[in-house]
């Protein structure tokens, strides 16, 4: 627009000069105007031709890291920072250790959990193994002894019955013998039951219970191993340490931010896409990104994201273009210009953009016919860096003024200087 205004001012000045020079009328002796022959005006021209145009639009934006390649790490356990292993600005690989917390309490809890797990495993092993032959034999011998003892007491008790009847022994003595016999019988039954259990082996429900205890112990070991591992905070991606707000000796609570890591290998150029170009731009559209702070360094890129909502104030739509940063020169938040390539317009009637001027809001060109200038309105279409498509008002082969033609009177003679 500034270029058009400058051309307009220059052309108006030329028109004034031309009027003084004679391309018009001069005052007569009676105060009226006297026509005099118009002298030719020097101009530069171009021919309207049909060609394929590749339009572009230049927008302003800024660089940013890819959101999915930006990681804010937090502590998942509480503890004191024992060591900070990196510094801000340092490049780190994926799985690199960044911060280490004091893990002595976690290691102690892990040792205890492992011991409990070993005990549960040993108990389950004993139950699954079943009785040893020696244990079975020992139970048989216990039953044999208990049986013999019961038989002996039974015989003794039977022998005391006649003596009791003859009053040769007291009732108390007889009752003691009966009690001893009942105890021996009970011992025999216990020994028999023990032998039966040992010979039958471990009950399935006891094994199931022991297996459950082992699984619980193993889960506790896993939890304690995780707690110990979380005392070392690692980077999940390769990138640059952008922020590192922790220091040695600090006490961290869970969810405390420890570091911010960014992968700067590919950056996003964020910009506002005018709604007028929205239908002409899609994901995959090529762009050229120029970084102002780096001397207009140009970098090829591709539009990868276009938001699905427009700004309610401007109707612009936010878009993102990926830009390779293998040279590591680009930085987030640097200002940039984005040259967006629009769809090619085939067989377009085009003239140099310098030939198009604005007259009271109407685009016009100075058409040259038979050596004379004629200002005609036109309907421009797309623009490139130096060409403008003419949709209406001109035909292929028409000659238009590109310099010196604005504001000339209709029919003013012109001449094109020989180069």
C-alpha positions in Angstrom: 0.0 0.0 0.0 2.9 2.4 0.8 4.3 1.6 -2.6 1.0 2.5 -4.3 0.8 5.8 -2.3 4.4 6.7 -3.2 3.6 6.0 -6.9 0.4 8.1 -6.6 2.3 11.1 -5.2 5.0 10.8 -7.8 2.5 10.5 -10.6 0.5 13.6 -9.3 3.7 15.5 -9.3 4.5 14.4 -12.8 1.0 15.4 -13.9 1.5 18.9 -12.5 4.8 19.2 -14.3 3.2 17.9 -17.5 0.4 20.5 -17.2 3.0 23.2 -16.9 5.0 21.7 -19.7 2.1 21.9 -22.1 0.2 18.6 -21.8 -3.0 20.5 -21.3 -4.2 24.1 -21.8 -2.8 27.5 -20.8 -4.5 30.8 -19.7 -5.5 33.2 -22.5 -5.3 37.0 -22.6 -9.0 37.4 -21.7 -8.6 35.1 -18.7 -10.0 32.0 -20.5 -8.0 28.9 -21.5 -6.4 28.5 -24.8 -5.7 25.0 -26.1 -2.2 24.3 -27.4 -0.7 21.2 -28.9 0.1 18.6 -26.3 3.8 17.6 -26.1 4.6 13.9 -25.7 5.4 12.6 -22.2 8.2 10.1 -21.7 7.0 6.9 -20.0 8.0 3.3 -19.5 5.7 0.5 -20.6 5.0 -3.2 -20.4 2.8 -5.6 -22.4 0.0 -7.5 -20.8 0.7 -11.2 -21.3 -0.8 -14.5 -20.3 1.4 -16.5 -18.0 1.2 -18.8 -14.9 1.4 -16.9 -11.6 2.7 -18.2 -8.3 1.2 -15.9 -5.7 2.5 -15.6 -2.2 1.5 -13.7 1.0 4.0 -12.5 3.6 3.0 -12.6 7.2 4.6 -11.9 10.5 5.0 -14.5 13.2 7.4 -15.9 15.8 9.3 -19.2 16.4 8.3 -21.6 19.2 9.2 -25.2 20.2 6.8 -28.0 19.3 4.4 -28.6 22.2 4.8 -32.4 21.9 8.6 -32.0 22.0 8.5 -29.9 25.1 8.6 -31.7 28.5 8.1 -30.2 32.0 9.5 -32.7 34.4 8.2 -32.9 38.0 9.3 -34.9 41.0 7.0 -37.8 41.7 8.4 -38.4 45.2 9.4 -36.2 48.0 13.1 -35.9 49.0 16.2 -33.8 49.3 18.1 -33.0 46.1 21.4 -34.9 46.5 22.9 -33.8 43.1 22.1 -31.7 40.1 23.7 -33.5 37.1 23.1 -30.9 34.3 23.0 -27.2 33.7 20.7 -24.9 31.8 21.4 -24.7 28.1 23.0 -28.2 28.1 22.0 -30.7 25.4 20.9 -34.0 26.9 20.0 -37.4 25.4 16.9 -39.4 26.1 17.0 -41.2 29.4 19.9 -38.9 30.6 20.0 -38.4 34.4 19.2 -34.8 35.4 18.6 -34.7 39.2 19.2 -37.2 41.9 17.4 -37.3 45.3 18.6 -38.9 48.5 17.4 -42.5 48.2 18.6 -44.1 51.4 15.1 -44.4 52.9 13.8 -45.8 49.6 16.6 -48.4 49.5 15.9 -49.5 53.1 12.2 -50.0 52.4 13.1 -51.9 49.2 15.4 -54.3 51.2 12.7 -54.9 53.7 10.1 -55.7 51.0 12.5 -58.1 49.3 13.1 -60.0 52.6 9.3 -60.3 53.1 9.0 -61.6 49.5 11.8 -64.2 50.1 10.0 -65.4 53.2 6.6 -65.7 51.4 8.3 -67.6 48.6 10.0 -70.0 51.0 6.7 -70.7 52.8 4.9 -71.4 49.5 7.7 -73.8 48.5 7.4 -75.8 51.7 3.6 -76.1 51.2 4.0 -77.2 47.6 6.7 -79.7 48.4 4.6 -81.7 50.8 5.8 -84.0 53.7 9.2 -85.7 53.6 9.4 -89.5 54.0 11.1 -89.0 57.4 8.2 -86.9 58.5 5.7 -89.5 57.4 7.7 -92.2 59.3 7.9 -90.1 62.4 4.1 -89.7 62.3 3.6 -93.4 62.0 5.9 -94.1 65.0 4.0 -91.5 67.0 0.7 -93.3 66.1 2.2 -96.7 67.0 3.3 -95.5 70.4 0.0 -93.8 71.1 -1.8 -97.0 70.1 0.3 -99.2 72.4 -0.1 -96.8 75.3 -3.9 -96.8 74.8 -4.0 -100.6 74.7 -1.9 -100.9 77.8 -4.1 -98.5 79.8 -7.2 -100.3 78.5 -5.9 -103.6 79.8 -5.0 -102.0 83.1 -8.4 -100.4 83.3 -10.2 -103.8 82.6 -8.0 -105.5 85.2 -9.1 -103.0 87.9 -12.8 -103.6 87.4 -13.0 -106.9 89.5 -10.9 -105.3 92.2 -13.2 -102.3 92.3 -16.2 -104.6 92.5 -14.6 -106.5 95.5 -13.8 -103.2 97.1 -10.1 -103.9 97.0 -9.4 -100.5 95.4 -11.0 -97.2 95.9 -13.3 -95.6 93.5 -10.9 -92.7 93.0 -8.2 -95.1 91.9 -10.5 -96.7 89.4 -11.6 -93.3 88.0 -7.9 -92.2 87.6 -7.4 -95.3 85.5 -10.4 -94.5 83.4 -9.2 -90.9 82.9 -5.7 -92.1 81.9 -7.3 -94.4 79.3 -9.4 -91.6 77.8 -6.4 -89.4 77.5 -4.4 -92.2 75.8 -7.3 -92.8 73.4 -7.3 -89.1 72.6 -3.6 -89.1 71.9 -4.0 -92.0 69.6 -6.7 -90.3 67.6 -4.6 -87.1 67.4 -1.6 -89.1 66.1 -3.8 -90.9 63.6 -5.2 -87.6 62.3 -1.7 -86.1 62.0 -0.5 -89.1 60.0 -3.6 -88.9 57.8 -2.9 -85.2 57.1 0.7 -85.7 56.3 0.0 -88.6 54.0 -2.7 -86.5 52.2 -0.3 -83.6 51.5 -1.0 -79.8 51.7 -4.6 -78.7 51.2 -5.2 -76.6 48.0 -6.7 -73.7 49.9 -3.5 -73.4 52.0 -1.4 -73.3 48.8 -3.7 -70.7 47.3 -3.4 -68.6 50.4 0.4 -68.8 50.4 0.5 -67.9 46.7 -1.6 -64.8 47.4 0.8 -63.7 50.1 3.7 -64.1 47.7 2.0 -62.0 45.0 1.3 -59.3 47.6 5.0 -59.4 48.7 6.1 -59.2 45.0 3.8 -56.2 44.4 5.3 -54.4 47.4 8.8 -55.1 46.0 7.7 -53.5 42.7 6.3 -50.5 44.4 9.5 -50.0 46.5 11.7 -50.5 43.4 9.7 -47.8 41.6 10.0 -45.4 44.6 13.8 -45.9 44.5 14.0 -45.4 40.8 12.0 -42.2 41.0 14.7 -40.7 43.1 16.6 -40.3 39.9 14.8 -37.9 37.5 15.6 -38.6 33.9 14.8 -36.8 30.6 12.3 -38.7 28.5 13.4 -37.0 25.3 16.6 -35.7 23.7 16.8 -31.9 23.8 18.1 -28.8 25.5 17.6 -28.0 29.2 15.7 -24.7 29.0 14.9 -24.3 32.7 16.4 -25.9 35.8 14.9 -24.3 38.9 16.3 -26.8 41.5 19.5 -26.6 43.5 21.4 -29.1 45.6 20.0 -29.4 49.1 16.5 -28.3 48.2 13.6 -30.4 49.6 11.2 -31.3 46.8 7.5 -32.2 47.3 5.7 -34.4 44.7 4.7 -32.4 41.6 7.5 -29.8 42.0 8.8 -28.7 38.6 12.4 -29.9 38.2 13.4 -29.1 34.6 12.0 -28.1 31.2 13.4 -29.9 28.2 12.8 -28.8 24.6 13.8 -30.7 21.4 14.8 -27.8 19.1 15.6 -30.0 16.1 12.4 -28.8 14.5 10.6 -25.6 15.5 7.2 -24.1 14.7 6.7 -20.7 13.1 3.4 -19.5 14.6 1.5 -16.9 12.6 -2.0 -15.5 11.9 -3.4 -16.5 8.6 -5.9 -14.0 7.2 -9.3 -15.5 6.5 -9.1 -14.3 2.9 -6.4 -16.9 2.3 -7.9 -19.6 4.4 -9.4 -21.4 1.4 -6.1 -21.3 -0.5 -4.0 -22.7 2.3 -4.0 -26.2 3.8 -1.7 -28.5 5.8 1.3 -29.3 3.6 1.5 -25.9 2.0 5.1 -24.9 1.6 6.4 -21.7 3.2 9.7 -19.8 3.5 10.6 -18.5 7.0 12.9 -15.5 7.3 14.3 -14.8 10.8 14.8 -11.1 11.3 17.4 -11.3 14.1 19.6 -13.6 11.9 19.8 -11.2 8.9 16.7 -12.4 7.2 18.0 -16.0 7.1 15.6 -18.0 4.9 14.5 -21.5 5.8 12.1 -23.7 4.0 9.1 -25.0 6.0 5.7 -26.6 5.7 2.4 -25.7 7.3 1.5 -28.6 9.6 -1.4 -27.3 11.7 -4.2 -24.8 11.2 -6.6 -24.1 14.1 -10.3 -24.8 13.6 -11.4 -21.5 15.2 -10.8 -17.9 14.2 -9.8 -14.9 16.3 -13.2 -13.2 17.2 -11.6 -9.8 16.8 -9.6 -10.1 13.5 -11.1 -13.3 11.9 -7.5 -14.5 11.5 -6.7 -18.1 12.0 -3.6 -19.3 13.9 -1.4 -21.6 11.9 1.9 -23.4 12.5 4.7 -24.2 10.0 7.4 -26.7 10.8 11.0 -25.4 10.2 14.1 -27.6 10.3 16.7 -26.4 12.8 19.5 -28.8 12.2 22.0 -25.9 12.2 20.7 -25.0 15.7 20.7 -21.3 14.8 17.0 -20.7 15.4 15.6 -20.0 18.9 12.1 -20.0 20.3 10.4 -16.6 20.5 12.5 -15.0 17.7 10.4 -12.9 15.3 10.1 -14.0 11.8 8.4 -13.4 8.4 6.5 -16.3 6.8 6.2 -16.3 3.0 3.2 -18.5 2.3 2.9 -20.0 -1.2 -0.6 -19.8 -2.6 -2.1 -22.0 -5.3 -0.7 -21.3 -8.8 -3.0 -19.4 -11.2 -2.7 -20.9 -14.7 -3.0 -18.7 -17.8 -3.5 -15.5 -16.0 -3.4 -12.1 -17.8 -0.6 -10.3 -15.9 1.1 -6.9 -15.9 3.8 -5.5 -13.6 2.3 -4.3 -10.3 3.9 -0.9 -10.8 1.4 -0.3 -13.7 -1.6 -0.5 -11.3 -2.6 2.7 -9.5 -5.5 3.7 -7.3 -7.8 6.6 -8.2 -10.4 7.4 -5.6 -10.6 3.8 -4.5 -10.7 2.4 -8.0 -7.8 0.4 -9.5 -6.7 2.0 -12.8 -4.0 1.5 -15.4 -2.7 3.8 -18.1 -3.4 2.1 -21.4 -1.3 3.2 -24.4 -3.0 3.1 -27.9 -1.6 4.7 -31.0 0.9 6.6 -28.9 -1.6 8.1 -26.6 -2.5 7.6 -22.9 -5.9 6.4 -21.8 -6.7 5.8 -18.1 -8.9 2.7 -17.8 -10.4 1.0 -14.6 -9.4 -2.6 -14.1 -10.3 -5.5 -11.8 -7.1 -6.9 -10.3 -6.8 -10.5 -9.0 -3.9 -12.2 -7.3 -0.5 -10.6 -6.8 3.0 -12.0 -6.7 6.1 -10.2 -5.6 6.1 -8.1 -8.9 3.1 -9.1 -11.0 -0.6 -8.5 -10.7 -3.4 -10.5 -12.4 -5.9 -8.5 -14.3 -9.3 -10.1 -14.3 -11.2 -7.4 -16.2 -10.2 -4.3 -18.2 -7.3 -5.4 -20.3 -6.6 -7.9 -23.1 -3.5 -9.9 -24.0 -1.1 -7.6 -25.9 -2.3 -4.4 -24.4 0.5 -1.9 -23.6 0.4 -0.2 -20.2 2.5 2.5 -18.6 4.6 1.2 -15.7 6.2 4.6 -15.0 5.2 8.2 -15.8 1.7 7.4 -16.9 -0.4 8.2 -13.8 -2.7 11.3 -14.1 -2.1 12.0 -17.8 -5.0 13.7 -19.6 -7.0 11.3 -21.8 -5.3 11.2 -25.2 -2.1 12.8 -24.0 0.7 11.8 -26.4 3.5 9.6 -24.9 6.8 8.4 -26.1 8.9 5.5 -24.9 12.6 6.4 -24.7 14.8 4.0 -26.6 17.1 2.0 -24.3 
